[in-house]
Amino acid sequence: MPVQEFPGVRTVQQVVAAAAQVVIKKDEIKMLNIVLVEPEIPPNTGNVARLCAATGACLHLVKPLGFDLSDRQLKRAGLDYWHMLDIKIYENFLDFEEKNPAGIRYLATTKGGKAFTDLRFEPGSYFLFGRETKGLAPEILKLYQDTTIRLPMKKDARSLNLSNAVAIIAYEALRQWGYPGLI
């Protein structure tokens, strides 16, 4: 799919507004898109890569990454699934937004307004997850405050492991869609 250009657009808010005007055919986008924004821990990203490969999801990595893509722990966690993976890497969040103008963004955060099971996910959506230590940046959360989601947990629990949270939400979306292409 060609990258959509937005002349004169420089901020994330401007990209979001311009993207709302773009129409993309359904067959041009993946049904399930997992976005890790500035991931820090190689084994978590490797586990998510394996999940994406096994489910046919596209993995989007937004820099800066807390590791090198040749990291041994990253490769080990992904096992021998790397050849099956559809992966895209972006220089920063604005780069991600510019190159993916369509699709609802669901932001997984402990500050989420709704439990992930309260929504009906749209095919072609993007599920965003933040850094393991800090989550998604406040400015990103503000952009998509109406589609923040959370995994219910005990009050005193800080958060779940990143790769576990991705798996739970990804499989809920796939369940809602009837597990397309999976056996």
N, C-alpha and C positions, 0 to 999 in steps of 0.2 A: 504494500500500500504506500503511495507516495506521501511524504511528509507534508502536512499542511503548513503553509507560510502565512504569517500574520504581519504584514508590513507595519512598522511603527509601534508594534506591541512590545512592551518591555516588562511589565509586571505580571505576576500570577493572576491578579484580578482581571487585568485586561485580556489575558489569554483565555480565562474562563468565559468572559463575556463574548469574545470573538468565537470561541469554540461552540457556543450555543447556536451560532448561525450556520454551522457546518453539518451537512448531511452525509453520512457514510453508510454504504450498503452493509447489511448484516453479515454477508459472507466475507467481508474484508476484515472483520475483527474476531478475536478469539472469544469464545463463550465465557471463559473464566480467566481473569487476569489477577495475579497476585503481585503486589507492589511492596517491596521492602525499601523503606526510606532510611538511608544511612545505617544499614545493619552493622553490628560491631563484632559479633561472635561467629567465627567460621563454621563450627559444627551446626549451629542453628540454620544458617543460610544453606548449608549442604543438605540438611534434612528437608528444608522447604523445596530445594531444587529437586530432590528425589520425589517428593509429593507431586510437584508440578509435572515432572516427567511421567509419572504413573497415572495421572489423571488427564493429561493433555492440556493442562493450564499453561499459560504463558507467564514466565517469571520476569518481572521488571525490577532491576536493581538501580537505586538512585544513589549516586555518590554524594559525599565521600563515604567510602567503605572503610570499615575498621580493620581491614585485612587485604591481602593481595589475592587476586583470583587464582593464583597458582598454589595457594596455601594447602599444605598436606591434609590438615584436618577438614578443610572444606571439601576436598576431593574425596576423602575417605567417607565422609557422611553421605555424599551423593552416590557412593558405590559405583556400579557400572551403568548408571542411568544417564550419564552426561550426554551421550549421543542422541538420546530421546528428548532432550530438553530444548524448548523454545525459550531463549533468554534474550533480553534486551537490557542494555546498560545506558544510563543517562548521566550527564555531568552534574546535574543538580535538579531540584524539583521543577524549576521553570522549564528546563529542557524536557523533562517528562511531560509536563502539561502541554507544551507546544507540539510535541510529537504524537500526543494521544488526545485530540480535541473532543472526541465523542465518548460516551459511556458514563454511567453514573459512578460516582466515587463513594464507596462506603469506607469510613474510617474507623478502624478498631482502636478503641481507647478505653482506659479505665474510667474516663470521664464521659463516656458515651451516654446519649440520652435514652436509647432504647436497647433492650436485650436483642441480640442478633436473631433470635427466633421470632421476634415481633414483626419482622419485615418480610415482604415477598421480593426476593432479589431478581433483578432483570438480567437476562443473558447479555453478555458483552460488558458487564460492569467491571470495575476495578476495585479490589479490596486492598486498602492501604494499611500498612503496619509500620510503626516507628522503631526507633532505636531501642535496644533492650534495656538501656539504663534510663532513658528519658521519654520514650514514646515519640509521638509526632509533635512537631513544633507548633506552638500556639497559633501562629499565623496560618498554618495549614488547616488546623482544626476550625479556625474561625471561617475560613473559606467555605467549608462544607459542614457547618454545624448542624444542618438539618438531616444529615446522613451519617452521624456518628453512631457507632454501635458498640456494645460492650458484652463481655462474657460474664454472666452472673457469678459471683463468688462471695465468700465471707467478707465481712466488713474489714477485718484486720489484715486480709491478704492484699499485698501490693499489686501483684499481677501474676499471670501465668507465663510459662516459658513461651518465647516467641514462636517456635516451630509447632508447639502444641496448639496455641491459639490459631495459627494459620490453618492447621489441619481441621480443627473443629468447625471453623467458619466455612472453609472450602467445601467440606463434606455436607454442610447444611445447604449451601447453594446448589451443589450437585444433586442432593436429595430432592430439593424443590423442583429441579429441572428434569427429574427422572433418570439421573445418571447417564447422560447422553454419551454414547460411544464407549461406555465401560461395561464390563461383563461382571 
